[in-house]
Amino acid sequence: MKKLRTKTLLIVILSLIFAALVLWAIPTLAEDETAVVTIELLPTPTPTPMPAPPSTPEPTKRPELPVYEYPEEDARSLSRGMWSVCPANPTRNTKLAFCELVQNRVDDESGDFEDSIRWVLLQGNEFPSYDPDAYRSRENNEIADLAMRSWIYASVTGDKSYRLTPADGLCCDFYRLNSWDYIIIYNRAGDVVYDSGAQK
């Protein structure tokens, strides 16, 4: 009986020691776990502002081409010249350059050409297909008006920015490329000063 009490006492003591150890280990475990999961909060960095792209300068706008009074017969002659002299399928710039070529001849001071648009177009065999009674289409009338106004504007202001051809462009040839007709304009030396096919 004494042995049984001793064993029981020993079991109780061991149980108490075990319980004490468990109670002592739990807070330590919790402290260790807390240390492991500690999160350090870092301040949110302030974003660096993106540099503004350099501003693109706006191109200098050309002044509006003024409306001038001019002899209507000159514009009609240019319109008829585009219809009867230019090939069947000319581009807009081809027609405009043709008008300017005629005007360049009027301005030429060599004495080689007549001094009016109508007579330049009728001169000798320069433009044998020119028909003074040819049809005048709306597009050709508009191009003739632009040619007349840019011609006067250049003579009044000296600003040739509306002109396709330089003043020394006095001779021309037409050619076809991909079903469109273009004009090449030469100076007296035979140098190309304008090619409407190169401006596509």
Sequence and secondary structure as in RCSB ss.txt:
>XXXX:A:sequence
MKKLRTKTLLIVILSLIFAALVLWAIPTLAEDETAVVTIELLPTPTPTPMPAPPSTPEPTKRPELPVYEYPEEDA
RSLSRGMWSVCPANPTRNTKLAFCELVQNRVDDESGDFEDSIRWVLLQGNEFPSYDPDAYRSRENNEIADLAMRS
WIYASVTGDKSYRLTPADGLCCDFYRLNSWDYIIIYNRAGDVVYDSGAQK
>XXXX:A:secstr
 HHHHHHHHHHHHHHHHHHHHHHHHHHHHHHHHHHHT                                  HHHH
HHHHHHHHHTS SSB HHHHHHHHHHHHHHHH  SSSS SSHHHHHHSTTTSTT  TT    HHHHHHHHHHHHH
HHHHHHH   TT SS TT  EEEEEEETTEEEEEEE TTS EEEEGGGG 
